[in-house]
């Protein structure tokens, strides 16, 4: 991995590698692994000694019972039970996300709690400085500021807490924000006082009766329960990418797919189930499906059962299908199909993890993904989820959530651009290209652009024959588009057809001499051919277009020269 | 956050070198995740030149046996195997042993303990450790080491180490922290501990933990167990990532008296797809969830919020992050809220309010952070980034109209360095509020308020605090009447080790190298010297080791009048093996 560039222009290090490094980190923390995980919180007690330069804190994390090894974020000190000592609300990333830690100091009158009311100043007196002068030998002064927002993502309450030790209070004075100092005289220890700007006198406040949190039974630290299976309804149903499957007869087929402006549906809701004959929960799920076959028929739900087993285990696969009577069309999930399903679940659940078996996907008649089930799901749940399909987008988003609430931002009709970006960050360029395709509006861009879009998407997915077909149609419709020729050249090159590739790339370069991609691809062919002057010529042009591409080409040439001097 | 370059080390499938736990034998991590393997393909773990990381691993391995002996006693054979024959040890403590006794009752004797004195040779070393172990007299002891650096060559290696001890019996709890430097000599069977020089040893003891977890008693069951107890990872499995249930879990809380009954209430921010919660305390002290009725059960991603009086009627109104907007809501009494205005503001984290223009109403400062972990931006350059989202000073013009006056007030300088937190304080006691901002990828800002115009004086006053800043708080630590500053930062022992090696950023100037190194130091405590400057007393005060720290805050544990500290730590704990 690479080190950070030393300045903002990426000089002194490779900006691209640095960016890729961040992408790796991003994947790492979503993959279920730790990064500075299991770190304990810290608590430090001020031991004093500051006056003679020997001030110090002691690490009391453990003996104070505050050294939980959670992913802590925010902390707010507050005398929650109003018993004269400060308690702590702590927020964390992992379970439990919220904790109230109650301070069990013995009851005493060694504190003072003050609440300010501004009159000329803002009503809550935020920004006020409060000084408590103690009646000790040094007339020492304690200072607090009434603040709203400190620490991290945290705001404490209106009561200012002062620890007094053994001393009495000689004077309380307030510097009101934007105003003057005001003295409230000597106040009694161990009490709650309200201080109103300009009144010159503090009013005592009587603490109401509150539950005693200290004497209550101890609560065992909760653990995040391992989930056996999970249901993830999409908030914005999204077109399902094309899935390639192999029938039990060995025939390759495909269904679904993102298309310009939409999705390729089957006209019926579809439940895709990934399973293996070696996995007991899968067999149980297929048995459950078998018992629900007639209901599936009634509601028009089509079942597709995709085995992830090796194809030579077809006998075992057939045996389980027969025994369970699971309805639906059986077949094998291809590698590309698995990759697409994995990626969909990874993005929706923001965790780049391979799917477990069984896993299921509920697709609506329009070809949009509605719900992802990791692990076993009961057919009843799936049947209930069919009710999500007809909901309009605002209601649909709310129905996807575990609790009620309100959104301030409206739900978009689609979020294809988000899916495209997420797929790209996951390194799934082919799927990203498919979601890019979905954002094209057929009526606006015209047929030639659509074929170009398809061509690029299929090229990214490695479907070269199909890519070529689309690009040929695009070139017939719009022979003046350099992009079409460049992409076609790349497809030919990938197919090993160097002559056709060179021809197409040169056409592209004629129309757009500044196409770095074309010069790079052409250079690559020339590298393969060992054509040094040719490579040099492409390098010269590339340097003027993109130093990154030029460097890459130079590297390719060097590698070749190193191999065959 | 983590010093970027040390990921070279961290992505390697090596045993964790950061920490050695007693009773947990070192073991290689499992294979890296597929995604990381793919993307890191072809990159050799140690090819970045951090060859000393393997020495650090060897050191950790040897310390493991010391930890096991301290924790369990018994056979000293395995410990002796990692000692040089002439090993020397200095006393763990002298007459000045700092023992902090908390609560009444037990009082462990200070001073010396038999067998803990200095010595030369294996027997003396073992005796010294036994003496320490007897002091703790606990039934269960955890001993934990962090290797903070690797200095010198294979011929003579020295490693500063931090030790943490936790032990408990029915009668009392005992904790200890120590800093020492180990010297290592090579042998044909690997490194051998040659000398252990103790720099500091502090022991704490208490008859019982001062704090107990009472969340389940304080919060209604359906709210706590049903919603707030499950971790972010649980919700990631059930809520569409598009809604913003991010993996990092940055969601804060506000405490305010929403219905003006004197009892403080709670507002909790939640990730996208989970509703924010307003929990009102009833006179009996129990909570009532009024989020829906109050109209504040926001489902858009919400990092931070403030409950402050924005319209001058005395009750706390609400400003909350809701996705890419700030929403300002009026409290119409009894905690019923109505949205009054919205302000488009990308990626806001912490909010903090003050009356910046002294016109009697409250204004709001919003920190903004573009997340490199979500592909929003990559900080460039890492240690002094300028490509983040602008922080905003929103000035209250009345009737819930807020205007961006960031530049006009002089707060535009250096305000796009990926900010997590800020806090107001009149540090120079001249009657107007000044602002400190903690930045993740750059120098922090101290904006001094000079009659309504701000100027960044962080550098001049010595509080730039180059480091990955996550949290800010102010208190008068030393009792001199001037507010002192605590900044929570990332601390990484791996970062410290790596950034001090010669191979690290060879193209960088010494100044730049120093900044990278400083970046991994940890939290910072700055004493305010009469408003004229600040003095960094972190090391002396012993509050730097914060781990991956977030919102550290001042509070009072014991009402002795001296501000204490609490620091929440940790970045991401996953269920899988492996840690960066």
Boltz contact constraints between the chains, C-beta under 6 A:
constraints:
  - contact:
      token1: [A, 1]
      token2: [B, 7]
      max_distance: 6.0
  - contact:
      token1: [A, 1]
      token2: [B, 8]
      max_distance: 6.0
  - contact:
      token1: [A, 1]
      token2: [B, 43]
      max_distance: 6.0
  - contact:
      token1: [A, 3]
      token2: [B, 5]
      max_distance: 6.0
  - contact:
      token1: [A, 3]
      token2: [B, 505]
      max_distance: 6.0
  - contact:
      token1: [A, 4]
      token2: [B, 4]
      max_distance: 6.0
  - contact:
      token1: [A, 4]
      token2: [B, 381]
      max_distance: 6.0
  - contact:
      token1: [A, 4]
      token2: [B, 382]
      max_distance: 6.0
  - contact:
      token1: [A, 5]
      token2: [B, 381]
      max_distance: 6.0
  - contact:
      token1: [A, 6]
      token2: [B, 381]
      max_distance: 6.0
  - contact:
      token1: [A, 6]
      token2: [B, 508]
      max_distance: 6.0
  - contact:
      token1: [A, 7]
      token2: [B, 381]
      max_distance: 6.0
  - contact:
      token1: [A, 8]
      token2: [B, 380]
      max_distance: 6.0
  - contact:
      token1: [A, 8]
      token2: [B, 381]
      max_distance: 6.0
  - contact:
      token1: [A, 8]
      token2: [B, 386]
      max_distance: 6.0
  - contact:
      token1: [A, 12]
      token2: [B, 507]
      max_distance: 6.0
  - contact:
      token1: [A, 19]
      token2: [B, 378]
      max_distance: 6.0
  - contact:
      token1: [A, 22]
      token2: [B, 372]
      max_distance: 6.0
  - contact:
      token1: [A, 22]
      token2: [B, 378]
      max_distance: 6.0
  - contact:
      token1: [A, 24]
      token2: [B, 36]
      max_distance: 6.0
  - contact:
      token1: [A, 24]
      token2: [B, 39]
      max_distance: 6.0
  - contact:
      token1: [A, 26]
      token2: [B, 373]
      max_distance: 6.0
  - contact:
      token1: [A, 27]
      token2: [B, 35]
      max_distance: 6.0
  - contact:
      token1: [A, 28]
      token2: [B, 36]
      max_distance: 6.0
  - contact:
      token1: [A, 29]
      token2: [B, 247]
      max_distance: 6.0
  - contact:
      token1: [A, 29]
      token2: [B, 572]
      max_distance: 6.0
  - contact:
      token1: [A, 30]
      token2: [B, 247]
      max_distance: 6.0
  - contact:
      token1: [A, 31]
      token2: [B, 33]
      max_distance: 6.0
  - contact:
      token1: [A, 32]
      token2: [B, 574]
      max_distance: 6.0
  - contact:
      token1: [A, 32]
      token2: [B, 575]
      max_distance: 6.0
  - contact:
      token1: [A, 32]
      token2: [B, 576]
      max_distance: 6.0
  - contact:
      token1: [A, 33]
      token2: [B, 574]
      max_distance: 6.0
  - contact:
      token1: [A, 33]
      token2: [B, 576]
      max_distance: 6.0
  - contact:
      token1: [A, 33]
      token2: [B, 578]
      max_distance: 6.0
  - contact:
      token1: [A, 34]
      token2: [B, 573]
      max_distance: 6.0
  - contact:
      token1: [A, 34]
      token2: [B, 574]
      max_distance: 6.0
  - contact:
      token1: [A, 34]
      token2: [B, 579]
      max_distance: 6.0
  - contact:
      token1: [A, 35]
      token2: [B, 571]
      max_distance: 6.0
  - contact:
      token1: [A, 35]
      token2: [B, 572]
      max_distance: 6.0
  - contact:
      token1: [A, 35]
      token2: [B, 580]
      max_distance: 6.0
  - contact:
      token1: [A, 36]
      token2: [B, 548]
      max_distance: 6.0
  - contact:
      token1: [A, 36]
      token2: [B, 571]
      max_distance: 6.0
  - contact:
      token1: [A, 37]
      token2: [B, 572]
      max_distance: 6.0
  - contact:
      token1: [A, 37]
      token2: [B, 573]
      max_distance: 6.0
  - contact:
      token1: [A, 37]
      token2: [B, 579]
      max_distance: 6.0
  - contact:
      token1: [A, 38]
      token2: [B, 573]
      max_distance: 6.0
  - contact:
      token1: [A, 39]
      token2: [B, 547]
      max_distance: 6.0
  - contact:
      token1: [A, 39]
      token2: [B, 548]
      max_distance: 6.0
  - contact:
      token1: [A, 39]
      token2: [B, 569]
      max_distance: 6.0
  - contact:
      token1: [A, 39]
      token2: [B, 570]
      max_distance: 6.0
  - contact:
      token1: [A, 41]
      token2: [B, 568]
      max_distance: 6.0
  - contact:
      token1: [A, 41]
      token2: [B, 569]
      max_distance: 6.0
  - contact:
      token1: [A, 42]
      token2: [B, 546]
      max_distance: 6.0
  - contact:
      token1: [A, 42]
      token2: [B, 567]
      max_distance: 6.0
  - contact:
      token1: [A, 43]
      token2: [B, 566]
      max_distance: 6.0
  - contact:
      token1: [A, 44]
      token2: [B, 543]
      max_distance: 6.0
  - contact:
      token1: [A, 44]
      token2: [B, 565]
      max_distance: 6.0
  - contact:
      token1: [A, 45]
      token2: [B, 557]
      max_distance: 6.0
  - contact:
      token1: [A, 45]
      token2: [B, 564]
      max_distance: 6.0
  - contact:
      token1: [A, 46]
      token2: [B, 562]
      max_distance: 6.0
  - contact:
      token1: [A, 46]
      token2: [B, 563]
      max_distance: 6.0
  - contact:
      token1: [A, 46]
      token2: [B, 564]
      max_distance: 6.0
  - contact:
      token1: [A, 48]
      token2: [B, 562]
      max_distance: 6.0
  - contact:
      token1: [A, 50]
      token2: [B, 478]
      max_distance: 6.0
  - contact:
      token1: [A, 55]
      token2: [B, 478]
      max_distance: 6.0
  - contact:
      token1: [A, 56]
      token2: [B, 541]
      max_distance: 6.0
  - contact:
      token1: [A, 56]
      token2: [B, 542]
      max_distance: 6.0
  - contact:
      token1: [A, 57]
      token2: [B, 541]
      max_distance: 6.0
  - contact:
      token1: [A, 57]
      token2: [B, 542]
      max_distance: 6.0
  - contact:
      token1: [A, 57]
      token2: [B, 543]
      max_distance: 6.0
  - contact:
      token1: [A, 58]
      token2: [B, 100]
      max_distance: 6.0
  - contact:
      token1: [A, 58]
      token2: [B, 202]
      max_distance: 6.0
  - contact:
      token1: [A, 58]
      token2: [B, 204]
      max_distance: 6.0
  - contact:
      token1: [A, 59]
      token2: [B, 177]
      max_distance: 6.0
  - contact:
      token1: [A, 60]
      token2: [B, 204]
      max_distance: 6.0
  - contact:
      token1: [A, 62]
      token2: [B, 166]
      max_distance: 6.0
  - contact:
      token1: [A, 62]
      token2: [B, 175]
      max_distance: 6.0
  - contact:
      token1: [A, 63]
      token2: [B, 102]
      max_distance: 6.0
  - contact:
      token1: [A, 63]
      token2: [B, 173]
      max_distance: 6.0
  - contact:
      token1: [A, 63]
      token2: [B, 175]
      max_distance: 6.0
  - contact:
      token1: [A, 63]
      token2: [B, 204]
      max_distance: 6.0
  - contact:
      token1: [A, 63]
      token2: [B, 206]
      max_distance: 6.0
  - contact:
      token1: [A, 64]
      token2: [B, 210]
      max_distance: 6.0
  - contact:
      token1: [A, 64]
      token2: [B, 211]
      max_distance: 6.0
  - contact:
      token1: [A, 65]
      token2: [B, 209]
      max_distance: 6.0
  - contact:
      token1: [A, 65]
      token2: [B, 211]
      max_distance: 6.0
  - contact:
      token1: [A, 66]
      token2: [B, 211]
      max_distance: 6.0
  - contact:
      token1: [A, 70]
      token2: [B, 570]
      max_distance: 6.0
  - contact:
      token1: [A, 71]
      token2: [B, 570]
      max_distance: 6.0
  - contact:
      token1: [A, 71]
      token2: [B, 573]
      max_distance: 6.0
  - contact:
      token1: [A, 72]
      token2: [B, 550]
      max_distance: 6.0
  - contact:
      token1: [A, 72]
      token2: [B, 568]
      max_distance: 6.0
  - contact:
      token1: [A, 72]
      token2: [B, 569]
      max_distance: 6.0
  - contact:
      token1: [A, 72]
      token2: [B, 570]
      max_distance: 6.0
  - contact:
      token1: [A, 73]
      token2: [B, 550]
      max_distance: 6.0
  - contact:
      token1: [A, 73]
      token2: [B, 568]
      max_distance: 6.0
  - contact:
      token1: [A, 74]
      token2: [B, 252]
      max_distance: 6.0
  - contact:
      token1: [A, 74]
      token2: [B, 253]
      max_distance: 6.0
  - contact:
      token1: [A, 74]
      token2: [B, 551]
      max_distance: 6.0
  - contact:
      token1: [A, 75]
      token2: [B, 551]
      max_distance: 6.0
  - contact:
      token1: [A, 75]
      token2: [B, 553]
      max_distance: 6.0
  - contact:
      token1: [A, 75]
      token2: [B, 566]
      max_distance: 6.0
  - contact:
      token1: [A, 75]
      token2: [B, 568]
      max_distance: 6.0
  - contact:
      token1: [A, 76]
      token2: [B, 255]
      max_distance: 6.0
  - contact:
      token1: [A, 77]
      token2: [B, 553]
      max_distance: 6.0
  - contact:
      token1: [A, 77]
      token2: [B, 555]
      max_distance: 6.0
  - contact:
      token1: [A, 78]
      token2: [B, 255]
      max_distance: 6.0
  - contact:
      token1: [A, 86]
      token2: [B, 555]
      max_distance: 6.0
  - contact:
      token1: [A, 86]
      token2: [B, 556]
      max_distance: 6.0
  - contact:
      token1: [A, 90]
      token2: [B, 568]
      max_distance: 6.0
  - contact:
      token1: [A, 91]
      token2: [B, 253]
      max_distance: 6.0
  - contact:
      token1: [A, 93]
      token2: [B, 232]
      max_distance: 6.0
  - contact:
      token1: [A, 93]
      token2: [B, 249]
      max_distance: 6.0
  - contact:
      token1: [A, 94]
      token2: [B, 231]
      max_distance: 6.0
  - contact:
      token1: [A, 94]
      token2: [B, 573]
      max_distance: 6.0
  - contact:
      token1: [A, 95]
      token2: [B, 229]
      max_distance: 6.0
  - contact:
      token1: [A, 95]
      token2: [B, 230]
      max_distance: 6.0
  - contact:
      token1: [A, 95]
      token2: [B, 231]
      max_distance: 6.0
  - contact:
      token1: [A, 96]
      token2: [B, 229]
      max_distance: 6.0
  - contact:
      token1: [A, 97]
      token2: [B, 228]
      max_distance: 6.0
  - contact:
      token1: [A, 98]
      token2: [B, 228]
      max_distance: 6.0
  - contact:
      token1: [A, 99]
      token2: [B, 213]
      max_distance: 6.0
  - contact:
      token1: [A, 99]
      token2: [B, 215]
      max_distance: 6.0
  - contact:
      token1: [A, 100]
      token2: [B, 214]
      max_distance: 6.0
  - contact:
      token1: [A, 100]
      token2: [B, 215]
      max_distance: 6.0
  - contact:
      token1: [A, 100]
      token2: [B, 218]
      max_distance: 6.0
  - contact:
      token1: [A, 101]
      token2: [B, 211]
      max_distance: 6.0
  - contact:
      token1: [A, 101]
      token2: [B, 213]
      max_distance: 6.0
  - contact:
      token1: [A, 102]
      token2: [B, 212]
      max_distance: 6.0
  - contact:
      token1: [A, 102]
      token2: [B, 214]
      max_distance: 6.0
  - contact:
      token1: [A, 103]
      token2: [B, 211]
      max_distance: 6.0
  - contact:
      token1: [A, 104]
      token2: [B, 210]
      max_distance: 6.0
  - contact:
      token1: [A, 110]
      token2: [B, 559]
      max_distance: 6.0
  - contact:
      token1: [A, 111]
      token2: [B, 559]
      max_distance: 6.0
  - contact:
      token1: [A, 122]
      token2: [B, 355]
      max_distance: 6.0
  - contact:
      token1: [A, 122]
      token2: [B, 360]
      max_distance: 6.0
  - contact:
      token1: [A, 122]
      token2: [B, 362]
      max_distance: 6.0
  - contact:
      token1: [A, 123]
      token2: [B, 309]
      max_distance: 6.0
  - contact:
      token1: [A, 123]
      token2: [B, 312]
      max_distance: 6.0
  - contact:
      token1: [A, 123]
      token2: [B, 314]
      max_distance: 6.0
  - contact:
      token1: [A, 124]
      token2: [B, 309]
      max_distance: 6.0
  - contact:
      token1: [A, 126]
      token2: [B, 354]
      max_distance: 6.0
  - contact:
      token1: [A, 127]
      token2: [B, 354]
      max_distance: 6.0
  - contact:
      token1: [A, 127]
      token2: [B, 355]
      max_distance: 6.0
  - contact:
      token1: [A, 127]
      token2: [B, 433]
      max_distance: 6.0
  - contact:
      token1: [A, 141]
      token2: [B, 481]
      max_distance: 6.0
  - contact:
      token1: [A, 142]
      token2: [B, 561]
      max_distance: 6.0
  - contact:
      token1: [A, 143]
      token2: [B, 476]
      max_distance: 6.0
  - contact:
      token1: [A, 145]
      token2: [B, 425]
      max_distance: 6.0
  - contact:
      token1: [A, 148]
      token2: [B, 306]
      max_distance: 6.0
  - contact:
      token1: [A, 148]
      token2: [B, 308]
      max_distance: 6.0
  - contact:
      token1: [A, 148]
      token2: [B, 353]
      max_distance: 6.0
  - contact:
      token1: [A, 149]
      token2: [B, 306]
      max_distance: 6.0
  - contact:
      token1: [A, 149]
      token2: [B, 351]
      max_distance: 6.0
  - contact:
      token1: [A, 149]
      token2: [B, 352]
      max_distance: 6.0
  - contact:
      token1: [A, 149]
      token2: [B, 353]
      max_distance: 6.0
  - contact:
      token1: [A, 150]
      token2: [B, 423]
      max_distance: 6.0
  - contact:
      token1: [A, 150]
      token2: [B, 473]
      max_distance: 6.0
  - contact:
      token1: [A, 151]
      token2: [B, 471]
      max_distance: 6.0
  - contact:
      token1: [A, 151]
      token2: [B, 473]
      max_distance: 6.0
  - contact:
      token1: [A, 151]
      token2: [B, 551]
      max_distance: 6.0
  - contact:
      token1: [A, 151]
      token2: [B, 553]
      max_distance: 6.0
  - contact:
      token1: [A, 152]
      token2: [B, 421]
      max_distance: 6.0
  - contact:
      token1: [A, 152]
      token2: [B, 470]
      max_distance: 6.0
  - contact:
      token1: [A, 152]
      token2: [B, 471]
      max_distance: 6.0
  - contact:
      token1: [A, 152]
      token2: [B, 550]
      max_distance: 6.0
  - contact:
      token1: [A, 152]
      token2: [B, 551]
      max_distance: 6.0
  - contact:
      token1: [A, 153]
      token2: [B, 252]
      max_distance: 6.0
  - contact:
      token1: [A, 153]
      token2: [B, 304]
      max_distance: 6.0
  - contact:
      token1: [A, 153]
      token2: [B, 350]
      max_distance: 6.0
  - contact:
      token1: [A, 154]
      token2: [B, 252]
      max_distance: 6.0
  - contact:
      token1: [A, 154]
      token2: [B, 551]
      max_distance: 6.0
  - contact:
      token1: [A, 155]
      token2: [B, 254]
      max_distance: 6.0
  - contact:
      token1: [A, 155]
      token2: [B, 306]
      max_distance: 6.0
  - contact:
      token1: [A, 156]
      token2: [B, 255]
      max_distance: 6.0
  - contact:
      token1: [A, 157]
      token2: [B, 255]
      max_distance: 6.0
  - contact:
      token1: [A, 157]
      token2: [B, 256]
      max_distance: 6.0
  - contact:
      token1: [A, 157]
      token2: [B, 264]
      max_distance: 6.0
  - contact:
      token1: [A, 158]
      token2: [B, 257]
      max_distance: 6.0
  - contact:
      token1: [A, 163]
      token2: [B, 556]
      max_distance: 6.0
  - contact:
      token1: [A, 163]
      token2: [B, 559]
      max_distance: 6.0
  - contact:
      token1: [A, 163]
      token2: [B, 560]
      max_distance: 6.0
  - contact:
      token1: [A, 163]
      token2: [B, 561]
      max_distance: 6.0
  - contact:
      token1: [A, 165]
      token2: [B, 560]
      max_distance: 6.0
  - contact:
      token1: [A, 165]
      token2: [B, 561]
      max_distance: 6.0
  - contact:
      token1: [A, 177]
      token2: [B, 355]
      max_distance: 6.0
  - contact:
      token1: [A, 178]
      token2: [B, 358]
      max_distance: 6.0
  - contact:
      token1: [A, 208]
      token2: [B, 283]
      max_distance: 6.0
  - contact:
      token1: [A, 210]
      token2: [B, 285]
      max_distance: 6.0
  - contact:
      token1: [A, 211]
      token2: [B, 285]
      max_distance: 6.0
  - contact:
      token1: [A, 213]
      token2: [B, 214]
      max_distance: 6.0
  - contact:
      token1: [A, 213]
      token2: [B, 217]
      max_distance: 6.0
  - contact:
      token1: [A, 216]
      token2: [B, 217]
      max_distance: 6.0
  - contact:
      token1: [A, 219]
      token2: [B, 213]
      max_distance: 6.0
  - contact:
      token1: [A, 219]
      token2: [B, 216]
      max_distance: 6.0
  - contact:
      token1: [A, 222]
      token2: [B, 229]
      max_distance: 6.0
  - contact:
      token1: [A, 224]
      token2: [B, 231]
      max_distance: 6.0
  - contact:
      token1: [A, 230]
      token2: [B, 237]
      max_distance: 6.0
  - contact:
      token1: [A, 230]
      token2: [B, 238]
      max_distance: 6.0
  - contact:
      token1: [A, 232]
      token2: [B, 238]
      max_distance: 6.0
  - contact:
      token1: [A, 234]
      token2: [B, 240]
      max_distance: 6.0
  - contact:
      token1: [A, 235]
      token2: [B, 240]
      max_distance: 6.0
  - contact:
      token1: [A, 235]
      token2: [B, 242]
      max_distance: 6.0
  - contact:
      token1: [A, 235]
      token2: [B, 243]
      max_distance: 6.0
  - contact:
      token1: [A, 348]
      token2: [B, 240]
      max_distance: 6.0
  - contact:
      token1: [A, 348]
      token2: [B, 241]
      max_distance: 6.0
  - contact:
      token1: [A, 349]
      token2: [B, 236]
      max_distance: 6.0
  - contact:
      token1: [A, 349]
      token2: [B, 237]
      max_distance: 6.0
  - contact:
      token1: [A, 350]
      token2: [B, 236]
      max_distance: 6.0
  - contact:
      token1: [A, 350]
      token2: [B, 241]
      max_distance: 6.0
  - contact:
      token1: [A, 350]
      token2: [B, 247]
      max_distance: 6.0
  - contact:
      token1: [A, 352]
      token2: [B, 35]
      max_distance: 6.0
  - contact:
      token1: [A, 401]
      token2: [B, 273]
      max_distance: 6.0
  - contact:
      token1: [A, 403]
      token2: [B, 275]
      max_distance: 6.0
  - contact:
      token1: [A, 405]
      token2: [B, 275]
      max_distance: 6.0
  - contact:
      token1: [A, 405]
      token2: [B, 297]
      max_distance: 6.0
  - contact:
      token1: [A, 405]
      token2: [B, 299]
      max_distance: 6.0
  - contact:
      token1: [A, 406]
      token2: [B, 297]
      max_distance: 6.0
  - contact:
      token1: [A, 407]
      token2: [B, 299]
      max_distance: 6.0
  - contact:
      token1: [A, 407]
      token2: [B, 300]
      max_distance: 6.0
  - contact:
      token1: [A, 408]
      token2: [B, 300]
      max_distance: 6.0
  - contact:
      token1: [A, 408]
      token2: [B, 322]
      max_distance: 6.0
  - contact:
      token1: [A, 408]
      token2: [B, 327]
      max_distance: 6.0
  - contact:
      token1: [A, 409]
      token2: [B, 300]
      max_distance: 6.0
  - contact:
      token1: [A, 409]
      token2: [B, 323]
      max_distance: 6.0
  - contact:
      token1: [A, 415]
      token2: [B, 242]
      max_distance: 6.0
  - contact:
      token1: [A, 418]
      token2: [B, 242]
      max_distance: 6.0
  - contact:
      token1: [A, 425]
      token2: [B, 375]
      max_distance: 6.0
